Amino acid sequence: MTADSTRTLVCIGDLVEDVVVWSDGTTRSGTDNPARIRRSRGGGASNVAVFASSLGTSVRFIGRVGDDPAGGALVRDLATAGVDARVQREGRTGTIVILVDGSGERTMFPDRAAAAELADVPDSWLAGGKAFHISAYSLAGPARSVLCRAAEIARAEDAIVSVDASSVALIDSIGPAAFRDLISSLRPTYVFANGTEADLGSLRSIPGTTVVVKNGTQPTEIHVDGNKAATVAVPSVDDVRDTTGAGDAFAAGFLSAVLDGAGAVEAVEAGHDLARRVLSEPGATLTTNAKGAIGD
Protein backbone atom coordinates (compact mmCIF):
# COMPACT_ATOMS: atom_id res chain seq x y z
CA MET A 1 0.00 0.00 0.00
CA THR A 2 1.35 3.44 -0.88
CA ALA A 3 0.44 6.82 0.58
CA ASP A 4 -2.33 8.59 -1.33
CA SER A 5 -3.60 12.04 -0.35
CA THR A 6 -7.00 11.21 -1.90
CA ARG A 7 -7.40 8.33 0.59
CA THR A 8 -6.53 10.10 3.83
CA LEU A 9 -7.43 8.66 7.22
CA VAL A 10 -8.23 11.42 9.74
CA CYS A 11 -7.79 10.39 13.40
CA ILE A 12 -9.37 12.62 16.06
CA GLY A 13 -8.67 12.26 19.77
CA ASP A 14 -5.94 11.95 22.37
CA LEU A 15 -2.21 12.50 22.10
CA VAL A 16 -0.63 11.90 25.51
CA GLU A 17 2.49 10.50 27.14
CA ASP A 18 2.28 6.87 28.28
CA VAL A 19 4.29 5.84 31.32
CA VAL A 20 4.31 2.05 31.11
CA VAL A 21 5.28 0.11 34.24
CA TRP A 22 6.14 -3.59 34.14
CA SER A 23 6.38 -5.04 37.64
CA ASP A 24 9.09 -7.65 38.13
CA GLY A 25 6.91 -9.64 40.50
CA THR A 26 3.71 -9.64 42.55
CA THR A 27 2.82 -6.13 43.67
CA ARG A 28 3.28 -5.53 47.41
CA SER A 29 1.29 -2.70 48.98
CA GLY A 30 3.08 -0.11 51.12
CA THR A 31 6.62 -0.85 49.98
CA ASP A 32 8.96 -0.83 46.98
CA ASN A 33 8.15 -2.89 43.89
CA PRO A 34 11.02 -3.41 41.43
CA ALA A 35 9.87 -2.52 37.92
CA ARG A 36 10.88 -1.54 34.41
CA ILE A 37 9.46 1.81 33.29
CA ARG A 38 9.18 3.14 29.75
CA ARG A 39 7.83 6.44 28.43
CA SER A 40 6.28 6.64 24.96
CA ARG A 41 3.65 8.34 22.85
CA GLY A 42 0.12 7.27 23.76
CA GLY A 43 -3.54 8.04 23.20
CA GLY A 44 -5.87 5.85 21.16
CA ALA A 45 -6.35 8.13 18.16
CA SER A 46 -2.67 9.01 17.85
CA ASN A 47 -1.74 5.32 18.13
CA VAL A 48 -4.10 4.49 15.26
CA ALA A 49 -2.57 7.33 13.23
CA VAL A 50 1.01 6.08 13.68
CA PHE A 51 0.13 2.43 13.10
CA ALA A 52 -1.81 3.26 9.92
CA SER A 53 1.04 5.45 8.67
CA SER A 54 3.41 2.51 9.16
CA LEU A 55 1.30 0.63 6.60
CA GLY A 56 1.69 3.40 4.03
CA THR A 57 -1.70 5.03 4.61
CA SER A 58 -1.93 8.81 4.31
CA VAL A 59 -2.86 9.96 7.83
CA ARG A 60 -3.86 13.22 9.49
CA PHE A 61 -4.15 13.54 13.27
CA ILE A 62 -6.22 16.18 15.08
CA GLY A 63 -5.86 16.73 18.82
CA ARG A 64 -4.53 18.93 21.63
CA VAL A 65 -1.42 18.78 23.81
CA GLY A 66 0.05 21.14 26.37
CA ASP A 67 2.23 24.12 25.60
CA ASP A 68 5.16 22.34 27.21
CA PRO A 69 8.24 20.26 26.23
CA ALA A 70 6.31 16.97 26.52
CA GLY A 71 3.70 18.20 24.04
CA GLY A 72 6.36 19.36 21.61
CA ALA A 73 8.09 15.98 21.75
CA LEU A 74 4.84 14.14 21.07
CA VAL A 75 4.05 16.27 18.04
CA ARG A 76 7.56 15.68 16.68
CA ASP A 77 7.05 11.95 17.19
CA LEU A 78 3.96 12.04 14.97
CA ALA A 79 5.82 13.97 12.29
CA THR A 80 8.68 11.48 12.38
CA ALA A 81 6.15 8.68 11.87
CA GLY A 82 4.86 10.41 8.72
CA VAL A 83 1.63 11.73 10.25
CA ASP A 84 0.25 15.16 9.28
CA ALA A 85 -0.30 16.53 12.81
CA ARG A 86 -2.87 19.33 13.26
CA VAL A 87 -2.42 19.93 16.98
CA GLN A 88 -3.59 22.68 19.32
CA ARG A 89 -1.07 23.68 22.03
CA GLU A 90 -2.36 24.95 25.36
CA GLY A 91 -2.17 24.01 29.04
CA ARG A 92 -0.59 20.78 30.26
CA THR A 93 0.08 17.63 28.25
CA GLY A 94 -1.84 14.55 29.36
CA THR A 95 -0.28 11.43 30.83
CA ILE A 96 -1.47 7.85 31.25
CA VAL A 97 0.24 5.57 33.77
CA ILE A 98 -0.15 1.95 32.64
CA LEU A 99 0.57 -0.96 34.98
CA VAL A 100 1.25 -4.20 33.07
CA ASP A 101 0.95 -7.53 34.86
CA GLY A 102 2.72 -10.79 34.10
CA SER A 103 0.09 -11.85 31.52
CA GLY A 104 0.49 -8.62 29.57
CA GLU A 105 -2.87 -7.21 30.72
CA ARG A 106 -2.85 -3.56 31.75
CA THR A 107 -4.52 -1.25 34.25
CA MET A 108 -4.58 2.43 33.30
CA PHE A 109 -4.60 5.68 35.26
CA PRO A 110 -5.37 8.47 32.76
CA ASP A 111 -4.85 12.20 33.31
CA ARG A 112 -5.96 13.50 29.91
CA ALA A 113 -5.30 17.18 30.74
CA ALA A 114 -5.08 19.19 27.48
CA ALA A 115 -6.24 16.20 25.40
CA ALA A 116 -9.68 16.52 27.02
CA GLU A 117 -10.05 20.16 25.92
CA LEU A 118 -9.97 19.86 22.13
CA ALA A 119 -12.42 22.43 20.70
CA ASP A 120 -12.99 24.96 17.92
CA VAL A 121 -11.27 22.91 15.22
CA PRO A 122 -11.43 24.65 11.82
CA ASP A 123 -13.26 22.86 9.03
CA SER A 124 -10.09 23.01 6.94
CA TRP A 125 -8.50 20.52 9.36
CA LEU A 126 -11.40 18.12 8.91
CA ALA A 127 -12.14 18.38 5.20
CA GLY A 128 -10.74 16.01 2.59
CA GLY A 129 -10.59 12.76 4.54
CA LYS A 130 -11.82 9.48 3.07
CA ALA A 131 -12.10 7.90 6.51
CA PHE A 132 -12.50 9.46 9.96
CA HIS A 133 -11.52 7.51 13.07
CA ILE A 134 -12.89 8.81 16.35
CA SER A 135 -11.96 7.85 19.90
CA ALA A 136 -15.05 7.72 22.10
CA TYR A 137 -13.05 9.28 24.95
CA SER A 138 -13.63 12.61 23.19
CA LEU A 139 -17.42 12.20 23.48
CA ALA A 140 -17.15 13.16 27.15
CA GLY A 141 -16.14 16.82 26.96
CA PRO A 142 -15.73 19.87 24.71
CA ALA A 143 -14.48 17.74 21.80
CA ARG A 144 -17.96 16.26 21.32
CA SER A 145 -18.87 19.17 19.05
CA VAL A 146 -15.70 18.53 17.03
CA LEU A 147 -16.68 14.89 16.54
CA CYS A 148 -20.21 15.83 15.49
CA ARG A 149 -18.84 18.30 12.95
CA ALA A 150 -16.37 15.73 11.66
CA ALA A 151 -19.19 13.22 11.17
CA GLU A 152 -21.25 15.85 9.36
CA ILE A 153 -18.37 16.65 7.00
CA ALA A 154 -17.74 12.94 6.47
CA ARG A 155 -21.33 12.37 5.40
CA ALA A 156 -21.18 15.33 3.02
CA GLU A 157 -17.98 13.97 1.47
CA ASP A 158 -19.19 10.33 1.38
CA ALA A 159 -16.40 9.29 3.75
CA ILE A 160 -16.16 6.41 6.21
CA VAL A 161 -16.63 7.09 9.94
CA SER A 162 -15.36 4.67 12.58
CA VAL A 163 -15.69 4.93 16.36
CA ASP A 164 -13.74 3.02 18.99
CA ALA A 165 -15.83 2.40 22.13
CA SER A 166 -12.57 2.84 24.09
CA SER A 167 -13.39 1.89 27.68
CA VAL A 168 -15.88 0.21 29.99
CA ALA A 169 -15.20 2.96 32.55
CA LEU A 170 -16.06 5.58 29.92
CA ILE A 171 -19.39 3.88 29.13
CA ASP A 172 -20.16 3.70 32.85
CA SER A 173 -19.34 7.40 33.35
CA ILE A 174 -21.59 8.57 30.49
CA GLY A 175 -24.26 5.93 31.09
CA PRO A 176 -24.83 2.98 28.74
CA ALA A 177 -28.01 4.32 27.12
CA ALA A 178 -26.60 7.83 26.67
CA PHE A 179 -23.34 6.39 25.32
CA ARG A 180 -25.19 4.33 22.72
CA ASP A 181 -27.22 7.39 21.72
CA LEU A 182 -24.03 9.45 21.27
CA ILE A 183 -22.44 6.75 19.12
CA SER A 184 -25.60 6.36 17.04
CA SER A 185 -25.88 10.13 16.50
CA LEU A 186 -22.55 10.06 14.64
CA ARG A 187 -24.03 7.51 12.17
CA PRO A 188 -20.76 5.58 12.00
CA THR A 189 -19.87 3.14 9.26
CA TYR A 190 -17.93 0.99 11.74
CA VAL A 191 -17.81 0.64 15.51
CA PHE A 192 -14.98 -1.22 17.26
CA ALA A 193 -15.63 -2.64 20.74
CA ASN A 194 -14.53 -5.53 22.90
CA GLY A 195 -17.13 -7.98 24.13
CA THR A 196 -17.59 -6.31 27.52
CA GLU A 197 -18.00 -2.87 25.96
CA ALA A 198 -20.44 -4.20 23.38
CA ASP A 199 -22.57 -5.87 26.07
CA LEU A 200 -22.57 -2.90 28.45
CA GLY A 201 -23.41 -0.37 25.75
CA SER A 202 -25.77 -2.63 23.75
CA LEU A 203 -23.56 -1.87 20.75
CA ARG A 204 -24.00 -5.01 18.66
CA SER A 205 -27.11 -3.60 16.98
CA ILE A 206 -26.72 -0.07 15.58
CA PRO A 207 -28.79 0.67 12.46
CA GLY A 208 -26.69 1.20 9.35
CA THR A 209 -23.46 0.32 11.17
CA THR A 210 -21.07 -2.62 10.96
CA VAL A 211 -20.01 -3.43 14.54
CA VAL A 212 -16.74 -5.33 15.01
CA VAL A 213 -16.62 -7.07 18.40
CA LYS A 214 -13.23 -8.30 19.61
CA ASN A 215 -13.16 -11.17 22.10
CA GLY A 216 -9.52 -11.58 23.04
CA THR A 217 -8.28 -14.94 21.78
CA GLN A 218 -11.80 -15.98 20.75
CA PRO A 219 -13.12 -15.24 17.22
CA THR A 220 -13.90 -11.64 16.32
CA GLU A 221 -17.55 -11.04 15.45
CA ILE A 222 -18.87 -8.87 12.61
CA HIS A 223 -22.43 -7.61 13.20
CA VAL A 224 -24.41 -5.82 10.48
CA ASP A 225 -27.69 -4.13 11.46
CA GLY A 226 -27.87 -6.31 14.56
CA ASN A 227 -27.20 -9.61 12.81
CA LYS A 228 -23.99 -11.58 13.24
CA ALA A 229 -22.73 -11.69 9.67
CA ALA A 230 -19.41 -13.46 10.23
CA THR A 231 -16.81 -14.58 12.75
CA VAL A 232 -13.07 -14.44 12.11
CA ALA A 233 -10.58 -16.63 13.98
CA VAL A 234 -7.83 -14.85 15.91
CA PRO A 235 -4.28 -16.05 15.17
CA SER A 236 -2.40 -17.36 18.19
CA VAL A 237 0.38 -15.27 19.74
CA ASP A 238 3.18 -17.15 21.48
CA ASP A 239 4.60 -14.28 23.54
CA VAL A 240 2.15 -11.61 24.75
CA ARG A 241 4.38 -8.96 26.28
CA ASP A 242 1.92 -6.07 26.58
CA THR A 243 -1.68 -5.57 25.36
CA THR A 244 -1.27 -1.77 25.30
CA GLY A 245 -2.19 -0.43 21.85
CA ALA A 246 -3.33 -3.77 20.41
CA GLY A 247 -6.88 -2.50 19.86
CA ASP A 248 -5.54 0.65 18.20
CA ALA A 249 -3.34 -1.47 15.93
CA PHE A 250 -6.38 -3.56 15.02
CA ALA A 251 -8.31 -0.42 14.03
CA ALA A 252 -5.36 0.86 11.98
CA GLY A 253 -4.97 -2.42 10.13
CA PHE A 254 -8.72 -2.70 9.53
CA LEU A 255 -9.18 0.85 8.23
CA SER A 256 -6.06 0.77 6.07
CA ALA A 257 -7.39 -2.42 4.45
CA VAL A 258 -10.83 -0.88 3.91
CA LEU A 259 -9.26 2.15 2.23
CA ASP A 260 -7.44 -0.32 0.00
CA GLY A 261 -10.76 -1.87 -1.04
CA ALA A 262 -11.04 -4.80 1.40
CA GLY A 263 -14.30 -6.23 2.63
CA ALA A 264 -15.08 -6.60 6.33
CA VAL A 265 -13.66 -10.10 6.81
CA GLU A 266 -10.42 -9.30 5.00
CA ALA A 267 -10.14 -6.05 6.97
CA VAL A 268 -10.55 -7.92 10.27
CA GLU A 269 -7.76 -10.28 9.22
CA ALA A 270 -5.53 -7.26 8.49
CA GLY A 271 -6.41 -5.86 11.91
CA HIS A 272 -5.51 -9.14 13.58
CA ASP A 273 -2.17 -9.23 11.79
CA LEU A 274 -1.07 -5.80 12.98
CA ALA A 275 -2.43 -6.28 16.51
CA ARG A 276 -0.50 -9.56 16.82
CA ARG A 277 2.75 -7.72 16.12
CA VAL A 278 2.01 -5.06 18.74
CA LEU A 279 1.23 -7.67 21.43
CA SER A 280 4.88 -8.74 21.32
CA GLU A 281 6.19 -5.18 21.77
CA PRO A 282 6.51 -2.90 24.83
CA GLY A 283 3.73 -0.31 24.90
CA ALA A 284 1.89 0.92 21.79
CA THR A 285 4.86 0.47 19.46
CA LEU A 286 6.21 -1.50 16.54
CA THR A 287 9.95 -2.07 16.56
CA THR A 288 10.12 -2.74 12.84
CA ASN A 289 7.74 -2.53 9.91
CA ALA A 290 7.73 -2.14 6.17
CA LYS A 291 8.84 1.49 6.35
CA GLY A 292 11.46 1.11 9.07
CA ALA A 293 11.63 1.76 12.79
CA ILE A 294 8.85 3.77 14.39
CA GLY A 295 9.45 2.80 17.99
CA ASP A 296 11.99 1.25 20.29
C-alpha positions, 0 to 999 in steps of 0.5 A: 500500500502506498500513501495517497492524499485522496485516501486520507485517514483522519484520526481525532482524539488523544495524544498523551504521554504513556508511562508504562510500568512492568512489575518484576513480581507480585505487587506488594502494597506499602513498599517498593516494587522493582519494575521496568518503566518506559515512556512513549507516545500514547492516546488511542487516536494518535496510536491508530494514526502512527500504526496506519502510517506505518502501513503506508496510509496517508494519515492526518491527526487532530488533537490537543497537547500542552504548551510544554516540552512533553507536548512538543516531543509528542508532536515531533514523534507524529511527524517522524512517523509520517503523520500530518499533525494538526495539533492545538497547544495549550495548558498541560500535556496529558499522561497515562500511567499503565501498569502491566501484569505478568500476563500482559494485561494492563490497568490504566490511570489516565490524566488527559489534561489538554487532550480533554479540551480539544475544541474549535477545530477549523473545518479546513483541518477536517475536510478532505478525509476518506475515513475518519476515526474517532476515539469515544473518549472525546465524546465526554467533553468539549471535543464532542462538538468537534466529533459531530462536525467531523461526522457531518463533513464525512457524510457530506464527502461520502467518507467512512466514519469509525468509532472506537468504544474505548473503555468500559469505565467511559461507558459507565461514566456517560451511562450505557443508554446515553453512550449508545445514543451518542455513538448512534448520532454520529451515524458511524460506518464501523464501531470497534468494541470488545465484548464487555463494551459491546454488552454494556453499551448494547452496541451489537445492533446499531442501524446502518453500522457494521459493529466489530466485536473483539473477544480476546483470543476468541473469534472476532464477530462482525455484526451488520444491522444487529445480525452476526454476519461473520466470525473471524478466527484470531491467530495465536500469539506465542509471547504476549508482552503487553496488550497496550495499543493492540486495539488501536493497531487492530483499528489501523490495520482494519481501516487501512485495508478498507481504504485499499478496497477490502471487505469486512472479513479481509479487513478484520484479518488485516487488523488481527495481523497488525495487533498480533505484532504489537502484542509482542512489543513494549507499549503501543509500538512496533519495533520494525515494519515495512517502512522502518523503525517507528518505535523502540 
